[in-house]
Amino acid sequence: MAHNKPNPDDRSDNVEKLQSMIVHTIENMDEAEESMKFANAEDLARIEAKNERRRESLASLRSEIKDEYQAQQNGYNEDNY
C-alpha cells in the first residue's frame, strides 16, 4: 500500500489566481450581458439570474483576496488560521 503525502500548502500565488478568476468572471458577465440583446424572455431571466450569482461570487472572491493578502503579509503563520 502506497503512502500518499499531501502536497505542501503553497499559497504564494493565491492572490494572483483569485484576481484572474475575478477578471474572467467579469468577462463572462460582459459577454452574457451582450447576449441579452438577442435573448428571449426565458433566456433573459436565466442570464440575469446567472449574472446575479456571478456578482455574489465576485464579492466573495474580493473578500478572499483581502484574506489572502493579509495572510501573505503575516507570513502564512498557522496561528493566524
C-alpha positions as CSV (number, residue, x, y, z in Angstrom):
1,M,0.0,0.0,0.0
2,A,1.4,3.3,-1.0
3,H,1.5,6.2,1.4
4,N,0.4,9.4,-0.2
5,K,1.9,12.5,1.3
6,P,-0.1,15.7,0.9
7,N,1.4,18.4,-1.2
8,P,2.8,21.3,0.8
9,D,0.4,24.3,1.1
10,D,1.8,26.7,-1.5
11,R,-0.4,29.8,-1.2
12,S,2.2,32.2,-2.6
13,D,0.2,32.9,-5.8
14,N,-3.4,32.7,-4.4
15,V,-4.0,36.4,-4.7
16,E,-3.0,36.4,-8.4
17,K,-5.2,33.3,-9.1
18,L,-8.1,35.0,-7.4
19,Q,-7.6,38.2,-9.3
20,S,-7.5,36.2,-12.5
21,M,-10.8,34.5,-11.5
22,I,-12.3,37.9,-11.0
23,V,-11.2,39.1,-14.4
24,H,-12.7,36.0,-16.1
25,T,-15.9,36.3,-14.2
26,I,-16.3,40.0,-15.2
27,E,-15.6,39.0,-18.8
28,N,-18.2,36.3,-18.7
29,M,-20.7,38.8,-17.2
30,D,-19.9,41.2,-20.0
31,E,-20.4,38.5,-22.7
32,A,-23.7,37.4,-21.1
33,E,-25.0,41.0,-21.0
34,E,-24.1,41.4,-24.7
35,S,-26.0,38.2,-25.5
36,M,-29.0,39.6,-23.7
37,K,-29.7,41.9,-26.7
38,F,-30.7,38.8,-28.6
39,A,-32.3,36.7,-25.9
40,N,-35.9,35.7,-25.5
41,A,-37.7,36.3,-22.2
42,E,-36.8,32.9,-20.8
43,D,-33.1,33.2,-21.7
44,L,-33.1,36.8,-20.4
45,A,-34.3,35.7,-17.0
46,R,-31.7,32.9,-16.9
47,I,-28.8,35.2,-17.9
48,E,-29.9,37.8,-15.3
49,A,-30.0,35.1,-12.6
50,K,-26.6,33.8,-13.6
51,N,-25.1,37.3,-13.6
52,E,-26.5,37.9,-10.1
53,R,-24.8,34.7,-8.9
54,R,-21.6,36.0,-10.5
55,R,-21.9,39.3,-8.7
56,E,-22.2,37.4,-5.4
57,S,-19.2,35.3,-6.4
58,L,-17.2,38.5,-7.1
59,A,-17.9,39.8,-3.7
60,S,-16.7,36.5,-2.2
61,L,-13.6,36.5,-4.3
62,R,-12.7,40.0,-3.3
63,S,-13.1,39.2,0.3
64,E,-10.9,36.1,-0.1
65,I,-8.2,38.3,-1.8
66,K,-8.2,40.5,1.2
67,D,-7.8,37.5,3.5
68,E,-5.0,36.0,1.3
69,Y,-3.2,39.3,1.1
70,Q,-3.3,39.7,4.9
71,A,-2.0,36.1,5.3
72,Q,0.9,36.9,2.9
73,Q,1.7,39.9,5.0
74,N,1.7,37.8,8.1
75,G,3.9,35.1,6.5
76,Y,1.1,32.5,6.5
77,N,1.6,31.6,10.2
78,E,-0.5,28.7,11.2
79,D,-1.5,30.7,14.3
80,N,-3.5,33.0,12.0
81,Y,-5.9,30.3,10.9
